[in-house]
Amino acid sequence: MVIHQFYDTGLAHASYAVIRNGSMVVIDPARDPQPYYDFATLHQAQITGVIETHPHADFVSSHLEIHETTGATIYVSKLVGAEYPHQTFDDGDVISLSDIKLKAINTPGHSPDSICILVEDENGRQTDVFTGDTLFVGDVGRPDLRESAGNITAQKEDLARQMYHSTRDKLMKLPHHVTVYPAHGPGSLCGKNMSPDLHSTIGREIRENYALQLMDELQFVQLLTADQPFMPRYFGYDVEMNKAGADTLEINIAAVPRIDHRVFKDGVPIIDTRPATAFKQGHIAGAINLQDGGKFETWLGSVINPTEEFYLMAADAESLEKVIRKTAKIGYEKNIRSAQVAPANLTAATTPTFDLDAFEANPDNYTIIDARNWTEINSGMPFENALAIPLPELRERLNEIPTDKPIVVHCAAGYRSAAAASIIAAKITNVPVYDMGQVVTKFLQAH
């Protein structure tokens, strides 16, 4: 038996291939199916099945495309209400992969329709479990993403109670040697306390995972529903897209208009993905600086609404194609009104340089915006009089920002402050808008 993990660092997403005697099953595939085809070819295997542990909120799955290309059967819980061709896969159901078995375990908690997949080897020994978003290394799935999305909706408290029983009554009763393969790693917004490790064992999780420690149901519910990370705008949209099945990736990528614009339609955001240094030296007036980086997909889906058109801009043709593909990972490629390389010698708008000395001498002369997330803000604000507006909320809360003093924006490392400063500067033009950037670290160390 071969088990292989495919890992996307941008979305902290893990998917899997299981191969036995020339047959291959893919679990929780990413939007691009090509790596699974390549892996099957490498091992001279045929993809016979695709298993979805639940309708994912944070990425678009290629399960339907793989089915249409290879004829593989899609397996998913009957509770999903899947709109694509599929075979239900719930408690008691088994997929035989040559002489090994993949068994379904219903584990509601992260979602009402979550399942895990238990592997039994050719000797009937339980060896591995693919836990989707139910059990992570060091954490369990957040219970608050299905209050208004999916075939079955549920309040977070109800799902947290279900998670308590899914972990205690099912997963924690598996043999301690069973290897745990989750669908996410650190940085994912589907949990709040994930370990850097990308696999574990049931025994280790029982010993070390905070959510699996001895506590009653009420304590668990209170613990699990507290301090969860923010929810990007696209999460509910992706649940519905995955429930229906996504379009073919390459067809949609090819359909994105690549057009050099000189005039942009009013009200349509321009997403400039160049580094902040290049953006500050010159950009299209009103553009938003969402730099192409490790979490570009998440921030795009946090700032832009799922049905909102936008222009996409990059430094060069290669970078442009890269960010188009990243956009497709969350199902936003059809929202691109056009994609283009940034014009040379852009001088339409520039970002003023932040003067740390002037700020230190008279901080009260500035309006300070804290663009970090609420979990960070609630743990303490570096600037006592700052106005707390997390980046995902900023476009709707611009009218709360005073315009009688220069504006300084900070976050923790500089990515969000660059984006936030560009959003503010596009709407507030009567005072300078400064990005504190990474200087915030220097300032805090000095104070």
C-alpha angles and dihedrals in degrees: 000000000000121000116185128182121212111199129197108196093192093065096020086235126156123197128175147215122206116194128186125168096336098318122107133195122194119210123205096343123203123239094271110067096186097093090057092049090049092049092049090051092048091055095037090240134143120230103234102163145025120198124199113197089199139326100291120228101196103050142019116252126220095214094119094045091050090050092049093047101042105018090239116160116247114223121199139147116279087232091070093071088218115202095203128077107283149142118238116246116192141136109327095018118123134194113204112213100188103294098345127080133222110202127196121232118187107224111171117185110090086046132355090246101046120135135183125211120226118201122215115190127221090278094053092254117144105236113157142015128202103210103185108197094333100084125019130178101279096357148045129233119282113254101212105079100085103055092108108009137073137029091296121034125196139174116257093244091055092048091047089055089050090049090054090058096039090057098039100037100038121011098037090052092062118102111280093237094062111118116235117219111185129191094235144039136193115324095034116128091217090086140016109223110035122163121234087242116098098207137024142162132263089245094053092048092051089053100041113018109102091213094056097054124113110286138125124257095262092052090049093050092049092047096047097046094049126091098358115165123260120282116238118228094247099058098092090042092056092048089058093043092051091047089057099035125249129260121257108288101221093047091054093044091052091049094060107110113241101200131152106230127195094174120047126200113256115252095022110114119236111217109204109193098185121118115280092248092059093042093053092052091058140336144156109286110262096017121146116228107222100161120215101250143123095304103030093125093053094048093045089054090046097052101033123058119238094248097037121113120226142173117241123212133182139173097253142357095269092050090047093056089047094055092044088058092047089052089054091055088074095036097255099120093101089056092065106108088190139335124219146163112256111260116254119258095017109192102152090111136000135191117241116241115253113240107210094187093055090047093049091049095052114010091161089067090072138065105231120209119199106206097180124116122274094253088058094042093049090053091060142309119237091209114048096206097042121129108237112222114151113219095249090058098042102094090056095044103047091113089066092065115097114232100200096092137035112279125232121192125200139173130164105280108005107262097096095039090055090052094043094048090052092050092050095044090053090062105026110057105154095078132036117265114210130196109216088197118170090342087086089075092054091047094050093047089053093049 
